[in-house]
């Protein structure tokens, strides 16, 4: 059961004084209660609107910020090389741009963003007048029948924030979707950069595997010559040949993995890119990681903060439903047909102020308010959870970067040592006879393993740096995507959260 009440103020007779008094009383009580409710609402996510160049919804109450100081992550700085601007001359820049422009998931998010933008216009239309027209049939006793044509105009005067909160909610949903677009762009940038890194990794691993095949094949040929000359056992060529087959199998496996990485890269780019044409990541990661990197630039956090703003606007709208709406109503009516002959005037006009509201809806209003309050609490918790998760992810990447940089130094020393050992073993095998062929083969295997470990460590380092850039929300800046246009969507420059 729904109970509603409407009060009209008509300029007709003396009773209007009582109606006007009633309207004034209703408005006074509603404004007083509304002020208490609206002031008790904790609104706005810290830094949310600032992340989008101070963009703020037109209607309703301005969004303010709760205190999130306890969740701030310390900006992290890691130097990789000398700082310089732009990497446009690098093939990575071009291919990452191609992936962003090509991938349908980004275009899908942009189309959804356009729809969200129109929803702001729908909500803001509540501030504008509504014009309506209609025709009804009428019969006056048994004397005549006809129609009544009506044209009406309704203008909302004051609704205690119903329209304003609806505009705020639609605007927050728009920015939530905008964050989703940036989140999808960052995801494609990260995946493409990682795919380029992996393709380069397996190209180098294949080169090392092929070099290892040649190296053990040289040992095999050497053992054959020595066995034919009677300088070594006939078992030596057999052992060496087995290692050659093993090395060939390893090279074949590396070629398969390289093909898989090239296929994955082609899926992201929309065209095939041979791994030989991919520059070394050394040419890409020659700059210092951004010094202003923190959680506030991550689009996942911006999306969570936008969700918080949506929940806050929803709660304000739910509270506003408890109060009436004041509107100006005007209509003009004209009799059509025989019925007009029996009227003193063939048309009449009405102008009045309407105060209407719902008195009882079976508890639906309170239930909606409770649901909105719970949604707000969940959104606030989600912002905290996302912020902490990003900060933890960043710390993990930085720890990996530090550890891998030290590990690379150790692996370089190991490779240098085992290379000298191989030369010593070879001399002892040929000249002194104090080493057998297994020592030579093991040395070649150790060199190949050391080279593979070094390649993997370097590419793991670059993967961690890519992950750190993406987690910090600065991958778009690093790869030169900021201020680019994509299907009418401009990738704005990320601004750190103002504290």
Phi and psi in degrees as a GROMACS rama.xvg file:
@    title "Ramachandran Plot"
@    xaxis  label "Phi"
@    yaxis  label "Psi"
@TYPE xy
-117.703  123.662  UNK-2
-108.703  132.908  UNK-3
-135.632  159.978  UNK-4
-135.49  138.917  UNK-5
-134.358  131.75  UNK-6
-117.489  125.824  UNK-7
-111.047  138.625  UNK-8
-106.258  110.838  UNK-9
-112.267  138.678  UNK-10
-86.2236  71.3666  UNK-11
-120.113  -49.9646  UNK-12
-147.509  -170.444  UNK-13
-69.6792  -23.8496  UNK-14
-64.426  -13.3306  UNK-15
-60.8188  -29.7378  UNK-16
-59.4463  -42.6717  UNK-17
-66.55  -38.7654  UNK-18
-67.4419  -40.1826  UNK-19
-63.67  -39.1207  UNK-20
-61.8665  -41.3077  UNK-21
-64.4177  -41.654  UNK-22
-60.3368  -46.9086  UNK-23
-60.1799  -40.5525  UNK-24
-64.7326  -44.6678  UNK-25
-60.8895  -43.905  UNK-26
-64.6696  -40.8422  UNK-27
-62.3846  -46.9666  UNK-28
-64.7442  -41.3839  UNK-29
-66.4334  -44.1396  UNK-30
-62.0847  -41.2302  UNK-31
-63.0649  -46.8128  UNK-32
-67.7883  -39.16  UNK-33
-63.671  -39.0643  UNK-34
-62.9076  -40.5879  UNK-35
-64.93  -41.9321  UNK-36
-68.6105  -44.3702  UNK-37
-69.7279  -30.5971  UNK-38
-74.5005  -18.279  UNK-39
-89.2539  -3.80809  UNK-40
-87.268  123.621  UNK-41
-84.0903  110.68  UNK-42
-117.52  149.846  UNK-43
88.8156  135.541  UNK-44
-95.2886  137.302  UNK-45
-58.0423  126.664  UNK-46
76.494  2.91289  UNK-47
-64.6034  -56.8106  UNK-48
-67.8553  -33.6132  UNK-49
-62.3254  -25.7726  UNK-50
-67.7274  -15.6534  UNK-51
-122.328  49.3906  UNK-52
56.1082  45.081  UNK-53
60.5756  23.702  UNK-54
-69.6331  130.454  UNK-55
-137.951  140.11  UNK-56
-62.1275  149.877  UNK-57
-71.7969  -38.1242  UNK-58
-100.229  166.141  UNK-59
75.5893  -164.263  UNK-60
-83.8452  134.285  UNK-61
-62.2396  142.012  UNK-62
-83.8673  126.664  UNK-63
-108.335  178.231  UNK-64
-117.534  131.889  UNK-65
-76.159  168.834  UNK-66
-83.47  111.236  UNK-67
-112.484  20.921  UNK-68
-59.0172  -29.8914  UNK-69
-69.9023  -10.2431  UNK-70
-107.735  4.85114  UNK-71
-70.0684  132.069  UNK-72
-95.1855  142.274  UNK-73
-71.2889  127.492  UNK-74
-57.3298  139.309  UNK-75
-113.377  143.57  UNK-76
-129.775  131.518  UNK-77
-139.059  130.786  UNK-78
-97.3199  129.417  UNK-79
-106.221  -35.1791  UNK-80
-168.743  -158.739  UNK-81
-79.4303  139.011  UNK-82
-76.5788  131.383  UNK-83
-150.409  164.762  UNK-84
-98.1444  135.055  UNK-85
77.2926  144.418  UNK-86
-134.892  36.398  UNK-87
-60.9978  -26.9752  UNK-88
-81.2134  0.803424  UNK-89
-97.188  138.615  UNK-90
-64.2939  -26.6317  UNK-91
-58.8458  -46.0431  UNK-92
-54.9787  -47.6695  UNK-93
-64.9463  -44.3842  UNK-94
-70.7131  -36.8493  UNK-95
-66.1367  -39.6219  UNK-96
-61.7216  -42.8054  UNK-97
-60.059  -42.5857  UNK-98
-63.7611  -42.4485  UNK-99
-65.1366  -41.5247  UNK-100
-70.8193  -29.0128  UNK-101
-87.5189  -37.941  UNK-102
-66.4939  126.544  UNK-103
-66.8991  -24.2845  UNK-104
-63.3454  -33.8253  UNK-105
-71.4381  -43.0419  UNK-106
-62.827  -35.0115  UNK-107
-64.2598  -42.6283  UNK-108
-64.5706  -37.1133  UNK-109
-67.6643  -39.0241  UNK-110
-62.7865  -40.4158  UNK-111
-65.2902  -35.0779  UNK-112
-63.47  -40.8574  UNK-113
-59.8949  -42.1198  UNK-114
-63.1041  -40.2191  UNK-115
-64.0822  -33.5227  UNK-116
-64.822  -38.6075  UNK-117
-67.6029  -29.1304  UNK-118
-66.0167  -26.8699  UNK-119
-64.9386  -42.75  UNK-120
-62.601  -37.8319  UNK-121
-62.0164  -45.8569  UNK-122
-67.2971  -41.4588  UNK-123
-68.2755  -19.4496  UNK-124
-63.1784  -17.6785  UNK-125
-64.3588  -19.459  UNK-126
-79.785  -16.6755  UNK-127
-97.0682  157.799  UNK-128
-68.7908  154.955  UNK-129
-112.074  125.099  UNK-130
-108.032  129.9  UNK-131
-134.133  159.008  UNK-132
-149.312  150.445  UNK-133
-166.923  166.436  UNK-134
-131.948  131.029  UNK-135
-121.622  153.443  UNK-136
-93.8951  146.489  UNK-137
-146.767  151.927  UNK-138
-139.699  129.944  UNK-139
-103.184  101.213  UNK-140
50.1006  -129.88  UNK-141
-109.887  13.9914  UNK-142
-88.431  -42.9606  UNK-143
-159.537  163.431  UNK-144
-137.859  163.716  UNK-145
176.397  -156.564  UNK-146
-132.606  156.715  UNK-147
-121.719  116.503  UNK-148
-90.7125  131.326  UNK-149
-127.936  134.006  UNK-150
-122.038  124.458  UNK-151
-124.445  150.352  UNK-152
-132.956  128.075  UNK-153
-126.684  130.131  UNK-154
-127.649  118.659  UNK-155
-67.5484  129.766  UNK-156
-99.0964  -44.3811  UNK-157
-158.946  130.575  UNK-158
-131.307  18.4408  UNK-159
59.7622  33.2154  UNK-160
92.511  6.2115  UNK-161
-61.4876  -51.1421  UNK-162
-70.1823  -42.5504  UNK-163
-60.6177  -43.7074  UNK-164
-69.5193  -31.8322  UNK-165
-66.1667  -39.5178  UNK-166
-65.2563  -43.9897  UNK-167
-59.9018  -42.6796  UNK-168
-65.3871  -44.0521  UNK-169
-64.5183  -38.5657  UNK-170
-67.2648  -42.3037  UNK-171
-64.227  -36.906  UNK-172
-66.4516  -35.142  UNK-173
-62.7818  -46.0216  UNK-174
-72.3056  -29.7338  UNK-175
-61.8307  -43.2144  UNK-176
-69.6949  -35.1348  UNK-177
-62.1092  -40.6904  UNK-178
-63.2026  -35.2301  UNK-179
-63.8606  -36.2702  UNK-180
-63.2361  -47.3837  UNK-181
-62.9133  -37.7619  UNK-182
-62.3382  -41.6528  UNK-183
-68.9  -39.1793  UNK-184
-61.6326  -46.1794  UNK-185
-60.7745  -37.1439  UNK-186
-65.2691  -42.5568  UNK-187
-68.6757  -39.8016  UNK-188
-59.7445  -46.7371  UNK-189
-63.2479  -47.3065  UNK-190
-63.3589  -40.2298  UNK-191
-68.4108  -43.9717  UNK-192
-62.0182  -42.11  UNK-193
-65.7976  -38.594  UNK-194
-65.2227  -40.311  UNK-195
-62.2669  -42.1382  UNK-196
-63.6946  -42.6537  UNK-197
-69.7592  -38.5555  UNK-198
-62.5443  -41.146  UNK-199
-67.091  -37.9676  UNK-200
-58.0008  -52.0181  UNK-201
-74.6779  -22.8859  UNK-202
-64.6445  -42.8873  UNK-203
-70.4212  -38.6242  UNK-204
-64.1295  -37.1041  UNK-205
-66.0328  -40.8153  UNK-206
-60.1164  -44.0895  UNK-207
-64.2125  -40.6043  UNK-208
-64.1826  -40.1193  UNK-209
-68.5131  -37.4602  UNK-210
-63.9373  -37.2114  UNK-211
-66.5648  -37.3472  UNK-212
-60.1639  -45.4902  UNK-213
-63.7136  -39.8566  UNK-214
-65.4386  -48.2751  UNK-215
-72.1547  -26.6452  UNK-216
-66.7869  -37.1712  UNK-217
-62.816  -40.6115  UNK-218
-64.4897  -40.4353  UNK-219
-60.8984  -46.4471  UNK-220
-63.1564  -37.1025  UNK-221
-64.0494  -41.5202  UNK-222
-66.8263  -34.0555  UNK-223
-64.7298  -43.3696  UNK-224
-63.4465  -43.2307  UNK-225
-69.3288  -36.2731  UNK-226
-67.1379  -40.5571  UNK-227
-64.7867  -32.0314  UNK-228
-84.482  -5.2457  UNK-229
78.3102  15.0788  UNK-230
-86.4493  -12.1277  UNK-231
-149.186  170.594  UNK-232
-70.6514  151.719  UNK-233
-71.3196  -11.9887  UNK-234
-75.4893  -22.4953  UNK-235
-60.3258  -45.5691  UNK-236
-62.3789  -33.8719  UNK-237
-65.5597  -45.6112  UNK-238
-62.6192  -41.1656  UNK-239
-67.1018  -39.5685  UNK-240
-63.1532  -38.4824  UNK-241
-61.0537  -39.744  UNK-242
-67.8889  -33.7872  UNK-243
-62.5507  -45.1237  UNK-244
-62.6142  -39.983  UNK-245
-62.7075  -42.842  UNK-246
-65.7166  -38.9166  UNK-247
-63.9287  -39.5611  UNK-248
-63.9469  -40.3546  UNK-249
-63.601  -39.6111  UNK-250
-66.0605  -39.7083  UNK-251
-63.9585  -41.0096  UNK-252
-64.4087  -39.3762  UNK-253
-64.9354  -36.7541  UNK-254
-65.4516  -37.943  UNK-255
-63.9607  -45.271  UNK-256
-65.2365  -36.6651  UNK-257
-63.253  -42.2018  UNK-258
-61.6954  -40.6491  UNK-259
-61.7706  -41.9371  UNK-260
-68.2816  -37.7461  UNK-261
-65.8273  -37.1999  UNK-262
-64.1831  -43.2658  UNK-263
-64.5809  -40.2639  UNK-264
-64.5454  -39.9877  UNK-265
-63.3215  -35.1425  UNK-266
-62.0372  -37.8002  UNK-267
-78.0873  -36.2608  UNK-268
-86.5888  -29.6879  UNK-269
89.8313  4.07041  UNK-270
-156.941  161.371  UNK-271
-83.3216  139.35  UNK-272
-131.419  107.017  UNK-273
-59.2576  142.464  UNK-274
-63.1411  -26.4873  UNK-275
-63.4427  -26.1088  UNK-276
-88.358  -1.21726  UNK-277
-88.5183  120.429  UNK-278
-64.3708  158.035  UNK-279
-64.7375  139.922  UNK-280
-57.7141  -18.7043  UNK-281
-57.9876  -33.6097  UNK-282
-75.8675  -17.71  UNK-283
-91.8709  -49.2717  UNK-284
-93.0757  63.4967  UNK-285
-106.614  4.42222  UNK-286
-113.363  164.502  UNK-287
-73.0557  139.788  UNK-288
-61.9099  144.418  UNK-289
-55.3882  138.924  UNK-290
-80.1403  -16.0747  UNK-291
-100.117  23.1191  UNK-292
-75.6917  120.417  UNK-293
-152.076  -178.535  UNK-294
-67.4099  -23.1241  UNK-295
-68.066  -15.5028  UNK-296
-94.9674  -6.9579  UNK-297
-72.5601  125.357  UNK-298
-63.7617  -23.0362  UNK-299
-65.4171  -39.0786  UNK-300
-69.5459  -41.6546  UNK-301
-60.2708  -37.4097  UNK-302
-66.0569  -41.2857  UNK-303
-65.0631  -39.6827  UNK-304
-66.4283  -36.5329  UNK-305
-65.6739  -38.5008  UNK-306
-61.6688  -35.1161  UNK-307
-64.7933  -42.3896  UNK-308
-64.095  -36.4698  UNK-309
-61.6087  -45.4252  UNK-310
-64.7026  -38.2757  UNK-311
-65.4162  -44.0459  UNK-312
-65.267  -37.042  UNK-313
-63.3675  -38.7846  UNK-314
-66.9083  -41.7703  UNK-315
-62.4749  -38.8543  UNK-316
-66.9723  -39.5133  UNK-317
-63.9852  -39.2377  UNK-318
-68.347  -36.2706  UNK-319
-66.1309  -23.2104  UNK-320
-66.8578  -15.7675  UNK-321
-76.2034  -9.28919  UNK-322
-115.882  157.496  UNK-323
-75.8199  171.035  UNK-324
-116.694  128.297  UNK-325
-100.07  127.215  UNK-326
-142.713  155.815  UNK-327
-99.1746  124.506  UNK-328
-115.402  133.085  UNK-329
-137.733  136.845  UNK-330
-149.524  152.487  UNK-331
-126.197  130.858  UNK-332
-122.939  139.401  UNK-333
-133.696  132.915  UNK-334
-79.2793  138.517  UNK-335
-124.969  138.582  UNK-336
94.0799  -164.398  UNK-337
-62.9398  -27.318  UNK-338
-62.3486  -24.9771  UNK-339
-66.0784  -22.8523  UNK-340
-71.9392  -17.0212  UNK-341
-104.608  11.3627  UNK-342
-110.718  147.612  UNK-343
-68.169  -29.4591  UNK-344
-134.153  144.354  UNK-345
-81.9132  -5.16498  UNK-346
-152.286  160.336  UNK-347
-150.011  154.645  UNK-348
-124.989  148.663  UNK-349
-129.273  137.29  UNK-350
-135.291  123.734  UNK-351
-156.211  161.218  UNK-352
-99.6037  130.319  UNK-353
-112.594  133.557  UNK-354
-119.873  110.541  UNK-355
-130  146.9  UNK-356
-164.839  164.443  UNK-357
-94.6457  125.044  UNK-358
-87.5695  -36.2655  UNK-359
-154.084  134.211  UNK-360
-133.298  30.8379  UNK-361
69.5423  24.6914  UNK-362
86.6681  5.84326  UNK-363
-65.4147  -38.9375  UNK-364
-63.2894  -45.1654  UNK-365
-67.2175  -38.7484  UNK-366
-63.5596  -40.6517  UNK-367
-65.1914  -38.1245  UNK-368
-65.6939  -41.774  UNK-369
-64.1925  -40.9478  UNK-370
-63.5955  -40.9167  UNK-371
-66.3411  -37.8602  UNK-372
-64.9716  -39.9951  UNK-373
-66.6953  -39.0732  UNK-374
-63.46  -36.4167  UNK-375
-65.6021  -44.1762  UNK-376
-61.9218  -40.4944  UNK-377
-65.2357  -40.0428  UNK-378
-66.0678  -39.177  UNK-379
-63.2388  -42.9855  UNK-380
-65.1552  -37.3183  UNK-381
-64.2332  -38.559  UNK-382
-60.5474  -45.0346  UNK-383
-62.8887  -42.4669  UNK-384
-63.6272  -45.3896  UNK-385
-64.6947  -42.2181  UNK-386
-61.9692  -45.3337  UNK-387
-65.8814  -38.4003  UNK-388
-63.5785  -42.2476  UNK-389
-65.9688  -43.5875  UNK-390
-60.8941  -40.9776  UNK-391
-65.8981  -39.6805  UNK-392
-63.4699  -42.7819  UNK-393
-62.7594  -44.2418  UNK-394
-60.4281  -38.9089  UNK-395
-62.7991  -43.0192  UNK-396
-63.7541  -42.9917  UNK-397
-65.1766  -38.2486  UNK-398
-62.9468  -41.7867  UNK-399
-63.7501  -41.82  UNK-400
-60.6306  -47.5944  UNK-401
-61.3085  -46.1261  UNK-402
-65.3102  -41.4811  UNK-403
-68.9585  -35.5884  UNK-404
-61.7991  -41.6251  UNK-405
-68.7968  -38.3904  UNK-406
-65.1491  -35.805  UNK-407
-63.1979  -39.6489  UNK-408
-61.3301  -42.3138  UNK-409
-65.2096  -43.4194  UNK-410
-66.2226  -34.9803  UNK-411
-61.7615  -42.9911  UNK-412
-64.5999  -39.4748  UNK-413
-63.4994  -43.6358  UNK-414
-63.6724  -39.9508  UNK-415
-63.5251  -40.81  UNK-416
-67.3072  -46.2093  UNK-417
-70.3377  -27.2154  UNK-418
-66.5639  -42.5639  UNK-419
-65.6728  -35.8388  UNK-420
-64.2139  -40.7129  UNK-421
-60.4517  -44.1429  UNK-422
-62.9568  -38.1456  UNK-423
-66.4367  -44.0215  UNK-424
-61.9508  -40.9509  UNK-425
-63.6476  -41.7117  UNK-426
-64.2905  -42.8895  UNK-427
-67.5859  -33.0654  UNK-428
-70.1067  -40.6524  UNK-429
-82.4937  -39.8823  UNK-430
-97.7864  -46.1837  UNK-431
-98.4219  -24.5885  UNK-432
72.69  16.7806  UNK-433
-89.1302  -5.18279  UNK-434
-121.807  143.831  UNK-435
-98.5378  176.755  UNK-436
-66.8706  -28.5376  UNK-437
-63.5847  -34.6355  UNK-438
-62.5747  -42.3162  UNK-439
-64.508  -46.512  UNK-440
-63.8196  -40.2391  UNK-441
-66.2761  -35.8716  UNK-442
-65.4923  -41.8886  UNK-443
-63.4348  -40.3288  UNK-444
-64.9155  -39.2604  UNK-445
-66.8076  -39.4324  UNK-446
-63.4425  -45.7176  UNK-447
-61.5927  -42.3625  UNK-448
-64.4447  -40.2927  UNK-449
-64.4075  -41.5579  UNK-450
-63.5721  -41.2618  UNK-451
-64.5371  -42.635  UNK-452
-61.9066  -39.2051  UNK-453
-67.7182  -42.6532  UNK-454
-61.6592  -45.0268  UNK-455
-64.6891  -39.8806  UNK-456
-64.1655  -42.5119  UNK-457
-63.9132  -44.0143  UNK-458
-73.1168  -30.6185  UNK-459
-63.8652  -38.1673  UNK-460
-61.7472  -46.4098  UNK-461
-66.0769  -35.0548  UNK-462
-63.1654  -41.4767  UNK-463
-64.5911  -38.1745  UNK-464
-67.4747  -38.3476  UNK-465
-62.9367  -45.1385  UNK-466
-61.9127  -39.0905  UNK-467
-65.6253  -42.7609  UNK-468
-61.3632  -44.4554  UNK-469
-66.3446  -41.9686  UNK-470
-64.7714  -31.1182  UNK-471
-83.4167  -5.39483  UNK-472
74.8198  19.0263  UNK-473
-117.138  10.9056  UNK-474
-64.2249  -36.1507  UNK-475
-62.1179  -41.409  UNK-476
-68.1198  -43.9451  UNK-477
-63.2916  -37.5181  UNK-478
-98.4385  17.2867  UNK-479
71.9157  28.5864  UNK-480
-91.9935  -15.9683  UNK-481
-62.8695  142.565  UNK-482
69.0179  11.377  UNK-483
-81.5905  153.368  UNK-484
-106.469  135.637  UNK-485
-136.875  101.461  UNK-486
57.2974  39.3592  UNK-487
86.1486  -5.85807  UNK-488
-100.717  125.972  UNK-489
-96.3525  125.944  UNK-490
-78.8051  100.337  UNK-491
-73.0829  155.036  UNK-492
-68.8222  131.382  UNK-493
-71.9709  135.887  UNK-494
-117.439  130.586  UNK-495
-64.9604  153.182  UNK-496
-63.7781  130.198  UNK-497
-82.9769  131.816  UNK-498
